[in-house]
Amino acid sequence: MVEIPEELVEAQLLFNGEAGREFLAGLPARTERFLQEWGLRPAGAVMHGMTALVVPVERADGTAAVLKLLLPDEESAGEPLALRAWGGRGCVRLLEHDPGTGTLLLERLDERRPLSGTAGRDPRQAVRVVGELLARLTAVPAPAGVRRLGPVAAGMLERVPAALAAIPDGRARGLVADCAAALAEVAGEPGDRLLHWDLHYDNVLAGGREPWLAIDPKPLAGDPGFELLPAIRNNFVEDQVRWRFDLLTEALGLEGDRARARAWTLGRVLQNCLWDVEDARGGVPELDGEQLRVVEVVLGRA
């Protein structure tokens, strides 16, 4: 019987309710099914994130892999499409995929060595690694079937008036309005590159065939400028925001249109702020102060 970590149970019940409960109840049988169907042998303690159970395994030929079992949602549904399009270039390799359940078999990287370890010692090197990976990943055109940034951006702008009305703090409300204005200027040209969307330091692991590889994409088809915020916010230090933005735009070849990269970065802050407002469920929202400082620095006000 697979042991389901309590943190995964809590996250599934909190965010997915009855669907999460059904997913958790079916995990032991699903794990056993794919161990049998794909000829796998468990090879270590299970791991997890907020949305998935990850079982270290060995394949029949003795190679190491991980079995990723998740409840697919809008964000994760495009993961196999993206991994196939990237073909292991800058990211983990997809070995098997079951469309019916969303179950994935992936090459095993070194989960003991996330990029976050390097970030604590050398933040500039960590940002450089993320920038170089993003440059490779966003060089690929998005395949059909991946959700599009255009409708995401349009939906965000539609929700702005209600969100602004719910934010009592004048400074925060003004910064969110500034983010919305910046996004409105670029939303009509959302781009067509294959985006990872969530490339923070813990989603970069040491690999055997390459020094660093990306994992756990939440793919979008869109503008590479929408990719910058996670590496700007990770291990947040206000004095580093400006050079992180500069280094990332240079790595992705966006330095010629920094205004556009800035607008999409502010759009990403807006996305997070809208979620904060909605999570308040009519109460006073708690907006992330670090993100608001990012807005002020990127806009040249700090």
C-alpha positions as CSV (number, residue, x, y, z in Angstrom):
1,M,0.0,0.0,0.0
2,V,1.3,3.4,-0.9
3,E,1.7,5.9,1.9
4,I,-0.1,9.2,1.2
5,P,1.6,12.1,2.9
6,E,-0.6,14.1,5.2
7,E,0.4,17.4,3.5
8,L,-1.0,16.1,0.2
9,V,-4.2,15.0,1.9
10,E,-4.7,18.4,3.4
11,A,-4.0,20.3,0.2
12,Q,-6.4,18.1,-1.9
13,L,-9.2,18.4,0.6
14,L,-8.7,22.2,0.9
15,F,-8.4,23.0,-2.8
16,N,-10.4,20.2,-4.5
17,G,-13.0,19.1,-2.0
18,E,-14.9,16.0,-3.0
19,A,-12.9,15.5,-6.2
20,G,-9.7,15.6,-4.1
21,R,-11.2,13.1,-1.7
22,E,-12.0,10.7,-4.5
23,F,-8.5,11.2,-6.0
24,L,-6.9,10.3,-2.6
25,A,-9.1,7.3,-2.2
26,G,-8.1,6.0,-5.6
27,L,-4.3,6.6,-5.3
28,P,-3.3,3.2,-3.9
29,A,-5.1,1.3,-6.7
30,R,-3.9,3.7,-9.3
31,T,-0.3,3.4,-8.1
32,E,-0.5,-0.4,-8.2
33,R,-2.1,-0.4,-11.7
34,F,0.8,1.6,-13.3
35,L,3.5,-0.3,-11.4
36,Q,2.1,-3.4,-13.1
37,E,1.3,-1.9,-16.5
38,W,4.6,-0.1,-17.0
39,G,6.7,-2.8,-15.4
40,L,8.0,-0.7,-12.5
41,R,9.4,-1.5,-9.1
42,P,9.2,1.0,-6.1
43,A,12.6,2.4,-5.3
44,G,12.4,4.8,-2.4
45,A,10.2,6.9,-0.2
46,V,7.3,8.7,-1.9
47,M,7.5,12.4,-2.5
48,H,4.8,15.0,-3.1
49,G,4.0,18.6,-4.0
50,M,0.7,20.4,-3.5
51,T,-1.0,18.5,-6.3
52,A,0.8,15.2,-7.0
53,L,2.1,12.0,-5.4
54,V,5.6,11.1,-6.8
55,V,6.8,7.5,-6.4
56,P,10.5,6.8,-7.1
57,V,10.7,3.6,-9.3
58,E,13.0,1.5,-11.4
59,R,12.0,0.4,-14.9
60,A,12.4,-3.2,-16.1
61,D,15.8,-2.3,-17.5
62,G,17.0,-1.0,-14.2
63,T,16.9,2.7,-15.1
64,A,15.6,5.2,-12.5
65,A,12.3,7.0,-13.0
66,V,9.5,8.6,-11.0
67,L,5.7,7.8,-11.3
68,K,3.7,11.1,-11.0
69,L,0.1,10.6,-10.0
70,L,-2.1,13.7,-10.0
71,L,-5.6,15.0,-10.3
72,P,-5.4,16.9,-13.7
73,D,-6.7,20.5,-13.7
74,E,-6.6,23.4,-16.1
75,E,-3.0,24.3,-15.2
76,S,-1.5,20.8,-15.4
77,A,-3.5,19.3,-18.3
78,G,-0.9,20.5,-20.8
79,E,2.1,19.1,-19.0
80,P,2.5,16.0,-21.3
81,L,2.1,18.1,-24.4
82,A,4.8,20.5,-23.2
83,L,7.2,17.8,-22.2
84,R,6.9,16.1,-25.6
85,A,7.4,19.4,-27.4
86,W,10.6,20.1,-25.4
87,G,11.8,16.6,-25.8
88,G,14.0,16.7,-22.7
89,R,15.8,19.9,-23.9
90,G,16.1,21.9,-20.7
91,C,13.5,19.9,-18.9
92,V,12.7,16.5,-17.5
93,R,12.0,13.7,-20.0
94,L,8.5,12.2,-20.4
95,L,8.8,8.4,-20.6
96,E,5.1,7.4,-20.5
97,H,1.7,9.1,-20.2
98,D,-1.8,7.8,-19.6
99,P,-4.3,10.2,-21.0
100,G,-7.2,8.7,-19.0
101,T,-5.8,9.5,-15.6
102,G,-3.1,12.1,-16.4
103,T,-0.5,9.7,-14.8
104,L,3.1,10.4,-16.0
105,L,6.3,8.4,-15.9
106,L,9.3,10.8,-15.9
107,E,13.1,10.4,-15.8
108,R,14.4,10.7,-12.3
109,L,16.5,13.7,-11.5
110,D,18.3,14.4,-8.2
111,E,15.5,15.7,-5.9
112,R,18.1,16.2,-3.2
113,R,19.7,19.0,-5.2
114,P,17.2,21.7,-6.2
115,L,18.4,25.0,-7.5
116,S,17.2,26.6,-4.3
117,G,20.3,25.3,-2.6
118,T,22.5,27.3,-5.0
119,A,20.2,30.3,-4.7
120,G,21.0,30.6,-1.0
121,R,24.7,30.7,-1.7
122,D,24.8,32.5,-5.1
123,P,21.5,34.2,-6.0
124,R,23.0,35.6,-9.2
125,Q,24.0,32.2,-10.5
126,A,20.6,30.8,-9.6
127,V,18.8,33.5,-11.6
128,R,21.2,33.0,-14.5
129,V,20.3,29.3,-14.5
130,V,16.6,30.0,-14.6
131,G,17.1,32.6,-17.4
132,E,19.1,30.2,-19.5
133,L,16.5,27.4,-19.0
134,L,13.7,29.8,-19.9
135,A,15.5,30.9,-23.0
136,R,15.6,27.3,-24.2
137,L,12.1,26.4,-23.2
138,T,10.4,29.5,-24.7
139,A,12.3,29.1,-28.0
140,V,9.8,26.3,-28.7
141,P,6.4,27.2,-30.3
142,A,3.5,26.1,-28.2
143,P,1.8,23.0,-29.5
144,A,-1.9,22.7,-30.1
145,G,-3.9,21.9,-27.0
146,V,-1.9,24.1,-24.6
147,R,-4.0,26.8,-22.9
148,R,-3.5,30.3,-24.3
149,L,-2.3,33.4,-22.5
150,G,-4.7,35.6,-24.5
151,P,-7.9,34.3,-22.8
152,V,-6.2,34.2,-19.4
153,A,-5.2,37.9,-19.7
154,A,-8.6,38.9,-20.9
155,G,-10.3,37.1,-18.0
156,M,-7.9,38.8,-15.6
157,L,-8.8,42.3,-16.9
158,E,-12.5,41.5,-16.7
159,R,-12.1,40.8,-12.9
160,V,-10.1,43.9,-12.1
161,P,-13.0,46.3,-11.3
162,A,-14.5,44.0,-8.7
163,A,-11.1,43.3,-7.2
164,L,-10.2,47.0,-7.0
165,A,-13.5,47.6,-5.1
166,A,-12.5,45.0,-2.6
167,I,-9.1,46.4,-1.8
168,P,-9.4,49.1,1.0
169,D,-5.7,50.1,1.1
170,G,-5.1,53.0,-1.2
171,R,-1.5,52.2,-2.0
172,A,-2.2,48.5,-2.8
173,R,-5.3,49.4,-4.8
174,G,-3.3,51.9,-6.9
175,L,-0.5,49.4,-7.6
176,V,-3.0,46.7,-8.7
177,A,-4.6,49.3,-11.0
178,D,-1.2,50.1,-12.4
179,C,-0.6,46.4,-13.1
180,A,-4.0,46.2,-14.9
181,A,-3.2,49.2,-17.0
182,A,0.2,47.7,-18.0
183,L,-1.4,44.4,-18.9
184,A,-4.1,46.1,-21.0
185,E,-1.4,47.6,-23.2
186,V,0.0,44.2,-24.2
187,A,-2.9,41.8,-23.8
188,G,-3.9,42.1,-27.5
189,E,-0.6,40.4,-28.5
190,P,-0.2,37.5,-26.1
191,G,2.4,35.6,-28.0
192,D,2.8,32.0,-29.0
193,R,5.9,30.6,-27.2
194,L,5.7,27.5,-25.0
195,L,5.9,28.8,-21.4
196,H,6.6,26.9,-18.2
197,W,4.8,29.4,-16.1
198,D,6.1,28.3,-12.7
199,L,9.9,28.1,-13.0
200,H,10.9,28.9,-9.4
201,Y,14.1,27.4,-7.8
202,D,12.5,24.3,-6.4
203,N,11.2,23.4,-9.9
204,V,14.8,23.1,-11.2
205,L,16.7,20.0,-10.2
206,A,20.2,18.7,-10.9
207,G,20.2,16.2,-13.7
208,G,22.7,13.6,-14.8
209,R,22.7,14.4,-18.5
210,E,22.6,18.2,-17.9
211,P,23.6,20.3,-14.9
212,W,20.0,21.6,-14.3
213,L,16.6,20.6,-15.7
214,A,13.1,22.1,-15.2
215,I,10.2,20.1,-13.8
216,D,6.5,20.5,-13.1
217,P,5.4,22.9,-15.9
218,K,2.0,24.5,-15.9
219,P,2.2,25.3,-19.7
220,L,0.8,28.3,-21.5
221,A,1.2,29.5,-25.0
222,G,2.3,33.1,-24.7
223,D,4.8,35.9,-24.3
224,P,8.1,35.0,-22.5
225,G,7.8,38.1,-20.4
226,F,5.1,36.3,-18.4
227,E,7.8,33.9,-17.2
228,L,10.0,36.3,-15.1
229,L,8.2,36.8,-11.8
230,P,8.9,33.5,-10.1
231,A,12.7,34.0,-10.3
232,I,12.3,37.6,-9.2
233,R,10.3,36.7,-6.2
234,N,12.1,33.5,-5.1
235,N,14.1,34.2,-1.9
236,F,12.9,37.8,-2.2
237,V,15.4,40.5,-1.6
238,E,14.2,44.0,-2.6
239,D,17.7,45.2,-3.6
240,Q,18.0,42.3,-6.1
241,V,14.7,42.9,-8.0
242,R,16.2,45.3,-10.5
243,W,19.3,43.2,-11.4
244,R,17.2,40.0,-11.5
245,F,14.8,41.6,-14.0
246,D,17.8,42.8,-16.1
247,L,19.5,39.5,-16.0
248,L,16.4,37.6,-17.0
249,T,15.5,39.9,-19.8
250,E,19.0,39.6,-21.2
251,A,19.0,35.8,-21.0
252,L,15.7,35.6,-22.8
253,G,16.7,38.2,-25.4
254,L,14.1,40.6,-24.2
255,E,16.3,43.6,-23.4
256,G,15.3,45.2,-26.7
257,D,11.7,45.5,-25.5
258,R,12.0,45.8,-21.8
259,A,8.7,47.8,-21.6
260,R,6.8,44.7,-22.9
261,A,8.6,42.4,-20.5
262,R,7.8,44.8,-17.7
263,A,4.1,44.9,-18.6
264,W,3.9,41.1,-18.7
265,T,5.7,40.9,-15.3
266,L,3.2,43.3,-13.9
267,G,0.4,41.2,-15.4
268,R,1.8,38.2,-13.5
269,V,1.6,40.2,-10.3
270,L,-1.9,41.1,-11.2
271,Q,-2.8,37.4,-11.6
272,N,-1.6,36.7,-8.1
273,C,-3.3,39.7,-6.6
274,L,-6.6,38.7,-8.1
275,W,-6.3,35.2,-6.6
276,D,-5.6,36.9,-3.2
277,V,-8.7,38.9,-3.5
278,E,-10.8,35.9,-4.5
279,D,-9.4,33.8,-1.7
280,A,-10.6,36.4,0.8
281,R,-14.2,35.4,-0.1
282,G,-15.6,38.9,0.4
283,G,-13.4,39.7,3.4
284,V,-10.4,42.1,3.4
285,P,-7.8,40.6,1.1
286,E,-4.2,40.2,2.2
287,L,-2.1,41.1,-0.8
288,D,1.5,40.0,-0.8
289,G,3.7,42.9,0.2
290,E,6.8,41.5,-1.6
291,Q,4.9,41.5,-4.9
292,L,3.8,45.1,-4.3
293,R,7.4,46.1,-3.8
294,V,8.3,44.3,-7.0
295,V,5.7,46.5,-8.8
296,E,7.2,49.7,-7.3
297,V,10.8,48.7,-8.2
298,V,9.9,47.6,-11.8
299,L,8.0,50.8,-12.3
300,G,11.0,52.8,-11.0
301,R,9.3,54.1,-7.9
302,A,11.7,52.5,-5.4
